[in-house]
Amino acid sequence: MAILRERPSPIVRKSLRRRRLAPRLLDSDSETSPPRKLPTPRSPRPVERDEYLEVSKPREEQNFTDYYEGLDEFEPLPVLVKESRADDEYEEYRLKRKRQDREILTRLKRPSFRKMPDQHTEEPPVARSMIQFGYNGNKTVQKPTFWRPTDRGDGLITDGLTLDQKVRSLYDMDEQDASYLEHVNARLAKDGKHISLELFEVIMTYFEMEWCFIEKLLPPKIKNEHQNEEQAQLHAQLYGSDDGIGAAPEEDQCCAVCNRNECDNSNAIVFCDGCDIAVHQECYGVAFIPEGPWLCRKCLIARNQKNRCLFCPSVTGAFKQTDNGGWGHVICTLWINELYFANPIYMEPIEGIGNIPRSRWKLTCYICRQKVGACIQCSKPSCSVAYHVTCARRSDFYMEMKQGVQTAIHDKSTVVSYCDRHSPKEWDFYHDTKQGIQKTKLYYSTGKNRDSGNKIVISKAEKKELKDTKNHWFKWKTVRGAPILPLVVIKKLDKMLQSYRIPQDINYLYEFAKYWTLKREATGGPLIRRPDTANLGVLTNEEIDERLQALDLIKQDIARLAEISSLSLKKAKLELKSTKELLDQMEIYYLPMQYLIKELLDQFLKHDRNNAIISTTFEDSNVPSIRRIVEKVDNYEYQLVSELVDDLTAVDNHVIQNFDPHSAIYRHIRNYWRRLRSQTIDRAQKAERALLKGNRKLFTGVQAEGLDFQVKG
């Protein structure tokens, strides 16, 4: 039967083991002793109480004098410093580095340069007549003041334009405008006339303001939505559709990218209010649906302009801009392997045009028979038929994105398309691709064979007469949608300039009006950014009131934030002041001698204005300069007040003996310092003696004129 024994503590076991090993070590040292058998294991003897207390008692702390006799804690210890060659090694390294740099410079080509004339020319002064149009004179300083709403002159950009609005220049010239104006001034120079840059900006601003009024007064185009839908359906039945427009009444319009009409809350279908195309949010990169009307990228930038896709002949569909300013379809970008979106979230701009091989540009579409853009080929490996992406969509070919649009953006292997001969049987069962090809061919035909029976044959004279008659008709806009100003606007401008005593030739105003029209046609929008007229009157009065209430809340929050910021600033200033006072108190308490030295120096430099005394230098090397005295005080090099007094006395005697009586430092010492010298130095030295004796109470009560030797704490 096993007997359980109590196991001794680790300390006791360690003591017992040390006690048992002692005789063994002695036996091992003796060479003559015969080998002995190891003793049989036996249970350890019980530990006495005194032995346990001796082992478990912790060590008591003792004074260092018990170990180091004769060591005084107040006596400084001698420090032995071994001389090192760090400075010599650094100097040797610096010289070596300098030689290496010199060798490198000898191998380099010496730079050659020539001094260029100063090309900086001051801007010509603004004419005084231009100040009334919002320009500031060169020497006038704009002062903050209150502007009345009618005098502000920014009604055009804030949608608050009124008939009595004063003209303020809001147009900014670009390089093209500067080149055109330089060309005009070259012709005017023959007659001794000149048109300034400011006047040109005023004229362009006036044209924009007048057209804003005209645009509001023009009658809107009457649209019969039912009739437009019927025309779109007939057009789709006759020519097909590559953007989903023209669906049957019983069907929902499909997305112009994925050709599907299913949607949910996270991926809704949005309709463009300009071209009526429908796109999913994920298919077109619409991060959020805005309130009010939504315009696609093409209608937003180049409305009423027929821009063809760079990769196909179609002018309809969902467009995005390329990195070079052109336009391309989203579906063309998805199906052409070399193209990609720079920003996959917003799906713009289209990049990778340079990666498309030349062989792809040379392919001819077998549907429309046009060698335009870049074609794709059938996904069947043995088929090399080429066709445009939009032609395939219009012909109702099989085009599938296996894992959705977002996957197709990053992996082009998930998109497939088949020609009419290799499309799946299930697809051919519901779609007639042969008829779709005929519709596409009819859509891209030249038109000479269509409606030829309805044409009327006329002579060249009758054609010229019709053209002349048509040219006399006034048009509000050009073919590309750019506005045309009527003559009454130019006459009003001429009258306004004459009222401001800025007469100009009206013929050049006609030229500026034509240039303004061409500029609007090139940019495709207003030259001064302002609210879109299509968005006017969309919000109801209730929605406007809600927005105004929200703005009031935001205004209140901003006012509270400004108040909190001002309070935080005051708090920070008070904390800084408190910290400085605390540092001063700590310096007075722990370094009272240095405080006395600094106060004495501050008293000496009390009336030094513009650092005139500190910047004074002395020719005698035995007399320290004032700047050197300040550095020594800042670096705590003075140990006693008497050391500073000796330096100030040397400066005093040297200045009185060698300096001009009219100098600043001479007058300072004679008129100011010598009056307070004895009293100030005596008080400082008295406080110093009190500190050296360890009498802080005496030091606390010592005060002198200009000095406050108060010890706090």
C-alpha positions in Angstrom: 0.0 0.0 0.0 1.5 3.4 -1.1 2.1 6.0 1.5 1.5 9.6 0.5 4.0 12.0 1.9 3.9 15.8 2.0 6.2 17.3 -0.6 8.6 19.9 0.9 8.6 23.5 -0.5 11.1 24.4 -3.3 13.2 26.5 -0.9 13.5 23.6 1.5 14.3 21.1 -1.3 17.1 23.4 -2.6 18.6 23.7 0.9 18.5 20.0 1.4 20.0 19.3 -2.0 22.8 21.7 -1.3 23.4 20.0 2.1 23.6 16.5 0.6 25.9 17.5 -2.3 28.6 18.9 0.1 30.2 15.5 1.2 30.0 14.2 -2.4 32.1 17.1 -3.7 34.6 16.5 -0.9 34.8 12.8 -1.9 35.3 13.6 -5.5 38.3 15.8 -4.7 40.2 13.1 -2.8 42.1 10.9 -5.3 43.1 8.1 -2.8 39.6 7.4 -1.5 38.2 4.2 -3.0 35.0 4.3 -4.9 31.9 4.2 -2.8 28.5 2.9 -3.5 25.8 5.5 -3.8 23.6 5.6 -0.7 20.2 4.1 -0.9 17.5 6.7 -1.3 15.8 7.6 1.9 13.2 10.2 3.0 14.6 13.6 3.9 14.8 14.5 7.5 12.3 17.1 8.7 13.5 20.7 8.5 13.8 22.6 11.8 11.8 25.8 12.3 14.9 28.0 12.6 16.3 26.7 9.4 13.1 27.4 7.5 12.9 31.0 8.8 16.5 31.6 7.9 15.9 30.5 4.3 12.5 32.2 3.7 13.4 35.5 5.4 13.9 38.2 2.7 17.0 40.4 2.5 16.8 43.6 4.5 17.9 46.9 2.9 21.1 48.4 4.4 22.7 51.8 4.1 25.4 52.3 1.5 27.8 53.4 4.2 27.9 49.7 5.4 29.5 48.8 2.1 31.4 52.0 1.3 33.0 53.5 4.3 34.1 57.1 4.2 31.9 58.0 1.2 30.2 61.4 1.5 27.0 61.9 -0.4 27.5 65.6 -0.7 31.1 65.4 -2.0 31.3 65.4 -5.8 32.7 62.2 -7.3 35.8 62.4 -9.4 35.1 61.8 -13.1 37.8 60.2 -15.3 37.4 61.0 -19.0 39.4 59.0 -21.5 40.6 61.1 -24.4 39.0 59.9 -27.6 39.9 60.6 -31.2 36.3 61.1 -32.3 37.1 64.7 -33.5 40.1 63.5 -35.5 38.2 60.7 -37.1 35.4 63.0 -38.1 37.8 65.5 -39.6 39.6 62.6 -41.5 36.2 61.4 -42.8 35.2 64.9 -43.8 38.4 65.4 -45.8 38.1 62.0 -47.5 34.5 62.8 -48.4 35.5 66.1 -49.8 38.2 64.5 -52.0 35.7 62.0 -53.3 33.2 64.8 -54.2 35.9 66.7 -56.0 36.8 63.6 -58.1 33.1 63.1 -59.0 32.8 66.8 -60.0 35.8 66.5 -62.3 34.2 63.7 -64.2 30.9 65.5 -64.6 30.2 67.9 -67.5 30.5 71.5 -66.3 27.2 73.3 -66.6 26.8 76.2 -69.0 24.3 78.9 -68.6 23.5 82.4 -69.7 21.6 85.1 -68.0 18.1 85.6 -69.5 16.5 89.0 -69.5 13.7 89.5 -67.0 10.6 88.5 -68.8 8.3 89.6 -66.0 6.2 92.5 -67.1 3.8 94.3 -64.9 0.2 94.0 -65.8 -1.2 97.1 -67.6 -3.3 99.2 -65.3 -7.0 98.7 -65.4 -8.9 101.5 -67.1 -10.9 103.6 -64.8 -14.0 102.9 -66.9 -13.7 99.2 -66.2 -14.0 99.6 -62.4 -17.8 100.0 -62.7 -17.9 96.4 -64.2 -16.4 94.8 -61.2 -12.7 95.2 -61.8 -10.4 96.6 -59.1 -7.8 99.2 -59.7 -4.1 98.3 -59.2 -3.7 100.5 -56.1 -7.2 100.2 -54.7 -7.6 97.8 -51.8 -10.9 95.9 -51.5 -12.5 96.6 -48.2 -15.0 94.2 -46.6 -18.4 95.8 -46.9 -22.0 94.9 -47.4 -23.3 94.3 -50.9 -26.9 94.8 -51.8 -28.3 91.9 -53.8 -29.0 94.1 -56.8 -25.5 95.5 -56.9 -23.7 92.2 -56.5 -23.8 91.4 -60.2 -23.8 87.6 -59.9 -27.5 87.0 -60.6 -26.6 85.0 -63.7 -24.8 82.3 -61.7 -27.2 82.4 -58.7 -30.3 82.1 -60.9 -31.5 85.5 -59.7 -31.0 87.5 -62.9 -33.4 90.5 -63.2 -34.0 93.0 -66.0 -32.3 95.8 -64.0 -29.3 93.7 -63.2 -26.0 95.6 -63.5 -23.4 94.1 -65.7 -20.5 92.7 -63.8 -17.8 90.7 -65.5 -18.2 87.0 -64.9 -16.4 85.6 -67.9 -12.8 84.3 -67.7 -10.8 84.4 -70.9 -8.7 81.4 -72.0 -5.8 81.1 -74.5 -8.2 80.8 -77.5 -9.9 84.0 -76.5 -6.5 85.8 -76.1 -5.4 84.6 -79.6 -8.6 85.8 -81.2 -8.5 89.2 -79.4 -4.8 89.6 -80.4 -5.9 89.0 -84.1 -8.7 91.6 -83.7 -6.4 94.2 -82.1 -3.9 93.7 -85.0 -6.6 94.9 -87.4 -7.7 97.7 -85.1 -4.1 99.0 -84.7 -4.3 100.4 -88.2 -7.1 102.8 -87.1 -5.4 103.5 -83.7 -7.9 101.5 -81.7 -7.6 98.8 -79.1 -9.9 96.5 -77.2 -8.7 95.6 -73.8 -9.0 92.2 -72.1 -11.5 93.5 -69.6 -13.8 94.9 -72.2 -13.8 91.6 -74.1 -14.9 89.8 -70.9 -17.6 92.3 -70.3 -19.0 91.8 -73.8 -19.0 88.0 -73.5 -20.7 88.4 -70.1 -23.4 90.6 -71.6 -24.1 88.1 -74.4 -24.5 85.4 -71.8 -26.9 87.5 -69.7 -29.1 88.4 -72.7 -29.3 84.9 -73.9 -30.4 83.7 -70.5 -33.4 86.1 -70.8 -34.1 84.9 -74.4 -33.9 81.3 -73.4 -36.5 81.8 -70.7 -38.8 83.7 -73.1 -38.6 81.2 -76.0 -41.7 78.9 -76.2 -40.9 75.4 -75.2 -41.1 72.6 -77.8 -44.5 70.9 -77.6 -43.9 67.2 -77.2 -46.6 64.6 -77.7 -45.3 61.8 -75.6 -47.8 59.3 -77.0 -46.9 60.3 -80.5 -43.2 60.0 -79.8 -43.6 56.6 -78.3 -45.5 55.4 -81.4 -42.7 56.8 -83.6 -40.1 55.1 -81.5 -41.9 51.8 -81.7 -42.4 52.0 -85.5 -38.7 52.9 -85.8 -37.7 49.9 -83.7 -39.9 47.6 -85.7 -38.5 48.8 -89.0 -34.8 49.3 -88.2 -34.3 47.5 -84.9 -32.9 49.1 -81.8 -29.4 49.1 -80.2 -30.3 51.2 -77.1 -33.6 49.6 -75.9 -35.8 52.5 -77.1 -39.0 51.5 -78.9 -40.1 48.6 -76.8 -43.7 47.4 -77.2 -46.3 49.0 -74.8 -46.8 45.7 -73.0 -43.0 45.4 -72.3 -40.7 47.4 -70.1 -37.8 49.3 -71.8 -34.6 47.3 -71.5 -31.3 48.6 -70.3 -29.1 50.0 -73.1 -26.1 48.0 -71.8 -27.2 44.6 -70.6 -30.5 44.5 -72.6 -32.5 43.4 -69.5 -35.4 45.0 -67.7 -35.2 43.3 -64.3 -34.2 45.7 -61.4 -34.3 46.0 -57.6 -33.9 48.8 -55.1 -30.1 48.5 -55.1 -29.8 48.4 -58.9 -32.6 50.5 -60.3 -33.2 51.5 -63.9 -32.9 55.2 -64.5 -34.1 57.1 -67.6 -32.3 60.0 -69.1 -34.5 63.1 -69.5 -32.5 64.2 -72.6 -32.4 61.1 -74.8 -34.8 58.7 -73.0 -32.3 55.8 -72.7 -32.7 53.4 -69.8 -29.7 52.1 -67.9 -29.1 50.1 -64.7 -27.1 51.9 -62.0 -24.4 49.2 -62.1 -24.4 49.2 -65.9 -23.7 52.9 -66.2 -21.9 53.7 -63.0 -24.7 55.7 -61.3 -23.6 55.8 -57.7 -26.8 57.4 -56.5 -30.0 58.7 -58.1 -30.3 62.5 -57.8 -33.5 64.3 -57.1 -35.2 65.8 -60.1 -34.2 65.1 -63.7 -31.2 62.9 -64.5 -29.1 63.3 -67.6 -26.6 60.8 -69.1 -23.1 61.9 -69.6 -23.5 62.8 -73.3 -26.7 64.9 -72.7 -25.0 66.6 -69.8 -21.9 67.6 -71.8 -22.9 67.7 -75.4 -26.6 67.9 -75.7 -28.2 68.1 -79.1 -24.9 67.1 -80.8 -24.7 63.9 -82.8 -21.3 62.4 -81.8 -20.5 59.1 -83.3 -18.9 56.3 -81.2 -15.2 55.8 -81.9 -15.7 52.0 -82.2 -18.9 51.7 -84.2 -21.1 53.8 -86.6 -24.0 54.2 -84.1 -24.9 57.6 -82.7 -27.5 56.4 -80.2 -27.1 54.5 -76.9 -25.3 54.9 -73.6 -22.1 56.9 -74.1 -19.1 57.7 -72.0 -16.2 59.9 -72.8 -12.7 58.6 -73.6 -9.4 59.8 -72.2 -8.8 61.8 -75.4 -12.2 63.7 -75.3 -14.0 61.4 -77.7 -17.1 59.3 -77.1 -17.7 55.6 -76.9 -20.5 53.2 -76.0 -20.4 51.3 -72.7 -21.2 48.1 -74.5 -18.4 48.6 -76.9 -16.0 49.0 -74.0 -17.3 45.9 -72.4 -17.0 43.6 -75.4 -13.7 44.9 -76.9 -11.0 43.2 -74.9 -8.4 46.0 -75.1 -10.7 48.7 -73.6 -11.3 49.3 -69.9 -12.7 52.0 -67.6 -10.2 54.1 -65.6 -12.7 54.3 -62.7 -14.6 51.0 -62.6 -17.1 52.4 -60.0 -18.3 55.4 -62.1 -17.3 53.6 -65.4 -15.4 56.5 -66.9 -13.3 57.5 -68.8 -12.7 54.9 -71.4 -9.0 54.0 -71.8 -6.9 51.5 -73.7 -7.6 52.8 -77.2 -3.9 52.6 -78.1 -3.9 48.9 -77.1 -6.3 47.9 -79.9 -4.3 46.2 -82.6 -4.3 47.6 -86.2 -5.8 44.4 -87.5 -9.0 45.0 -85.4 -9.4 48.6 -86.9 -9.1 47.1 -90.4 -12.0 44.6 -90.0 -15.2 45.2 -92.0 -18.5 44.6 -90.4 -20.4 42.0 -92.4 -23.7 43.4 -91.2 -23.5 47.1 -92.1 -20.6 46.7 -94.6 -18.8 49.6 -93.1 -15.1 49.7 -92.3 -15.5 52.0 -89.3 -14.3 51.7 -85.7 -13.2 48.4 -84.2 -15.1 45.2 -84.7 -15.3 42.0 -82.6 -15.5 38.5 -83.8 -17.7 35.5 -83.1 -16.8 33.6 -79.9 -16.7 30.3 -81.8 -13.0 29.5 -82.3 -13.4 28.3 -85.9 -15.5 31.4 -87.0 -13.8 34.6 -88.0 -16.9 36.7 -88.8 -16.4 40.4 -87.7 -19.2 42.8 -86.7 -19.7 45.9 -84.6 -21.0 45.5 -81.1 -24.0 47.8 -81.7 -24.7 46.1 -85.0 -24.9 42.8 -83.2 -27.2 44.4 -80.6 -29.5 45.9 -83.3 -29.5 42.6 -85.2 -30.5 40.7 -82.0 -27.4 38.5 -81.8 -26.7 36.3 -78.8 -24.6 38.6 -76.4 -24.3 37.4 -72.9 -22.4 38.5 -69.8 -22.1 35.3 -67.8 -21.4 36.8 -64.4 -22.9 40.3 -64.7 -21.5 43.7 -65.6 -19.3 44.3 -62.6 -17.4 41.0 -63.3 -17.2 41.8 -67.1 -15.5 45.1 -66.2 -12.5 43.2 -64.7 -12.7 39.9 -66.6 -13.5 40.2 -70.3 -13.5 36.4 -70.7 -17.0 36.3 -69.1 -18.6 38.1 -72.1 -19.5 36.0 -75.2 -21.2 36.8 -78.5 -22.1 34.6 -81.4 -23.0 35.4 -85.0 -26.3 34.4 -86.6 -24.9 31.0 -87.7 -23.5 29.9 -84.4 -26.0 31.2 -81.9 -27.5 28.7 -79.4 -30.6 26.9 -80.6 -32.6 28.1 -77.6 -31.8 31.7 -78.7 -32.8 31.1 -82.3 -36.1 29.7 -81.1 -37.2 33.1 -79.7 -35.1 35.5 -81.8 -35.0 36.0 -85.5 -31.4 37.1 -86.2 -31.8 36.9 -90.0 -34.5 39.5 -89.9 -32.5 41.6 -87.5 -29.6 41.7 -89.9 -31.9 42.9 -92.7 -33.2 45.7 -90.4 -29.7 46.8 -89.5 -28.7 46.8 -93.2 -31.8 48.9 -94.0 -30.9 51.3 -91.1 -27.3 51.9 -92.4 -28.2 52.0 -96.1 -27.5 55.3 -97.9 -31.1 56.4 -98.3 -30.9 56.9 -102.1 -33.2 54.0 -102.6 -35.7 54.9 -99.9 -38.6 57.2 -100.7 -37.3 57.9 -104.1 -40.8 58.2 -105.5 -41.7 61.1 -103.2 -38.8 63.3 -104.4 -39.6 66.2 -106.7 -37.2 67.1 -109.5 -36.4 70.8 -109.6 -33.9 72.9 -111.6 -30.6 74.5 -110.3 -32.1 78.0 -110.4 -35.1 76.9 -108.3 -32.8 75.2 -105.8 -30.7 78.3 -105.5 -33.8 80.4 -104.9 -35.0 78.1 -102.2 -31.6 78.3 -100.5 -31.6 82.1 -100.6 -35.1 82.2 -99.2 -34.2 79.8 -96.5 -31.1 81.7 -95.5 -33.2 84.8 -94.9 -35.2 83.0 -92.3 -34.0 83.8 -88.8 -32.9 80.8 -86.7 -32.5 80.9 -83.0 -29.9 78.1 -83.1 -27.4 76.6 -85.5 -27.5 73.1 -86.8 -25.5 71.8 -83.9 -27.7 73.6 -81.4 -25.5 76.7 -80.7 -27.6 79.9 -80.0 -27.7 82.8 -82.4 -28.1 86.3 -81.0 -30.6 88.7 -82.7 -29.4 92.1 -83.9 -31.4 93.9 -81.1 -29.0 92.5 -78.5 -25.9 93.9 -80.3 -27.6 97.3 -80.6 -28.5 97.3 -76.9 -24.8 96.5 -76.1 -23.6 99.3 -78.3 -26.0 101.7 -76.6 -24.9 100.5 -73.1 -21.2 101.0 -74.0 -21.9 104.5 -75.2 -23.7 105.3 -72.0 -20.5 104.3 -70.1 -18.5 106.4 -72.5 -16.8 103.4 -74.1 -17.6 103.8 -77.8 -16.8 100.8 -80.1 -17.3 100.0 -83.7 -20.5 98.1 -84.0 -19.1 95.9 -86.8 -16.6 94.4 -84.3 -19.5 93.8 -81.9 -21.1 91.7 -84.7 -17.9 89.7 -85.0 -17.8 89.2 -81.3 -21.4 87.9 -81.4 -20.4 85.4 -84.1 -17.4 84.3 -82.1 -19.6 83.9 -79.1 -21.9 81.5 -81.1 -18.9 79.5 -82.3 -17.6 79.3 -78.8 -20.9 78.0 -77.5 -21.0 75.5 -80.3 -17.5 74.3 -79.5 -18.1 73.9 -75.7 -21.7 72.6 -76.1 -23.0 74.6 -73.2 -23.0 78.0 -71.5 -19.7 79.8 -71.2 -20.5 80.9 -67.6 -21.6 78.1 -65.3 -25.1 78.7 -64.2 -28.2 76.6 -63.2 -29.5 74.4 -66.0 -32.8 75.8 -67.4 -34.1 72.3 -67.7 -34.1 72.1 -63.8 -36.0 75.3 -63.3 -39.3 75.0 -61.6 -38.9 71.3 -60.7 -39.2 71.7 -56.9 -42.5 72.5 -55.3 -43.0 75.2 -52.6 -43.2 72.5 -49.9 -39.8 71.1 -51.0 -38.3 74.5 -51.1 -39.5 75.3 -47.6 -38.1 72.0 -46.3 -34.7 72.8 -47.8 -34.8 76.3 -46.3 -35.5 74.8 -42.9 -32.6 72.4 -43.3 -30.4 75.3 -44.3 -31.5 77.2 -41.2 -30.5 74.3 -39.0 -27.2 74.0 -40.7 -26.7 77.8 -40.1 -27.4 77.4 -36.4 -25.0 74.5 -36.2 -22.3 76.5 -37.9 -22.9 79.4 -35.4 -22.6 77.0 -32.5 -19.5 75.5 -34.0 -18.0 79.0 -34.3 -18.9 79.8 -30.7 -17.3 76.5 -29.5 -14.2 77.2 -31.6 -13.8 80.7 -30.0 -14.3 79.2 -26.5 -11.7 76.5 -27.3 -9.3 79.2 -28.4 -9.8 81.1 -25.2 -9.3 77.9 -23.2 -6.1 77.2 -25.1 -4.7 80.7 -24.4 -5.5 80.4 -20.7 -3.9 77.0 -20.5 -0.8 78.4 -22.2 -0.7 81.3 -19.8 -1.1 78.9 -16.9 1.6 76.6 -18.2 4.0 79.6 -18.5 3.3 80.7 -15.0 3.8 77.2 -13.7 7.2 77.0 -15.5 8.2 80.3 -14.0 7.2 79.1 -10.6 9.2 75.9 -11.0 12.2 77.8 -12.2 12.0 80.2 -9.2 11.7 77.2 -6.8 14.3 74.8 -8.3 16.6 77.3 -10.0 16.3 80.5 -7.9 19.8 81.7 -8.8 19.1 81.5 -12.5 15.9 83.4 -12.0 17.8 86.2 -10.2 20.3 86.3 -13.1 17.5 86.5 -15.8 15.6 89.2 -13.9 18.8 91.3 -13.6 19.5 91.0 -17.3 15.9 91.8 -18.1 16.2 94.9 -16.0 19.3 95.9 -17.9 17.6 95.4 -21.3 14.3 96.8 -20.3 14.3 99.8 -22.6 16.1 98.2 -25.5 13.9 98.9 -28.5 14.5 97.2 -31.9 17.4 95.3 -30.3 19.7 98.3 -30.7 21.7 97.5 -27.6 22.0 93.7 -28.2 23.3 94.2 -31.7 26.2 96.4 -30.4 29.7 94.9 -30.8 32.9 95.8 -29.0 36.4 96.0 -30.4 38.0 94.9 -27.1 38.0 91.1 -26.9 38.2 91.2 -23.1 34.7 92.9 -23.0 31.9 90.4 -23.7 29.2 91.6 -26.2 25.6 92.0 -25.0 24.6 89.2 -27.4 27.2 86.9 -25.8 25.9 87.8 -22.3 22.3 86.9 -23.4 23.5 83.6 -24.8 25.3 82.7 -21.5 22.2 83.5 -19.5 20.0 81.4 -21.8 22.5 78.5 -21.6 22.8 78.7 -17.7 26.6 79.4 -17.9 26.4 81.9 -15.1 26.5 80.2 -11.7 26.3 83.3 -9.5 24.9 86.8 -9.8 28.3 88.3 -9.2 29.6 86.8 -12.5 26.9 88.6 -14.4 27.5 91.8 -12.4 31.2 91.7 -13.4 30.4 91.4 -17.1 27.8 94.2 -17.0 30.3 96.4 -15.1 32.9 95.8 -17.8 30.4 96.7 -20.5 29.5 99.8 -18.5 33.0 101.1 -18.2 33.9 100.3 -21.8 30.9 102.1 -23.2 31.4 105.2 -21.1 35.1 105.4 -22.1 35.1 104.5 -25.8 31.6 105.2 -27.3 30.1 108.3 -28.7 27.8 110.1 -26.2 25.1 110.3 -28.9 25.0 106.5 -29.5 22.1 104.5 -28.3 24.0 102.2 -25.9 25.8 105.2 -24.3 22.6 107.1 -23.6 21.0 103.9 -22.3 23.7 103.3 -19.8 24.2 106.9 -18.7 20.5 107.9 -18.5 18.9 104.6 -17.3 21.2 101.9 -16.1 23.5 104.0 -13.9 20.5 105.4 -12.0 19.3 101.9 -11.0 22.6 100.1 -11.1 23.6 100.4 -7.4 20.1 99.7 -6.0 19.3 96.8 -8.4 22.7 95.1 -8.0 22.7 95.5 -4.3 19.3 93.8 -4.0 20.3 91.0 -6.3 23.5 90.3 -4.5 21.7 90.4 -1.1 19.2 87.8 -2.4 22.2 85.8 -3.7 23.9 85.7 -0.3 20.6 84.6 1.2 20.3 81.7 -1.2 23.9 80.6 -0.7 23.2 80.4 3.1 20.1 78.3 2.3 17.7 81.0 3.7 14.8 80.9 1.3 12.5 82.8 3.7 14.8 85.8 3.5 14.9 85.5 -0.2 11.1 85.4 -0.4 10.7 88.7 1.2 13.3 90.6 -0.8 11.9 93.0 -3.3 13.5 95.8 -5.4 12.3 98.3 -7.8 11.9 96.6 -11.2 12.7 93.2 -9.6 10.2 90.8 -8.0 12.1 88.1 -6.1 9.0 86.3 -4.9 9.3 82.5 -4.4 6.0 80.7 -4.6 5.6 77.1 -3.4 
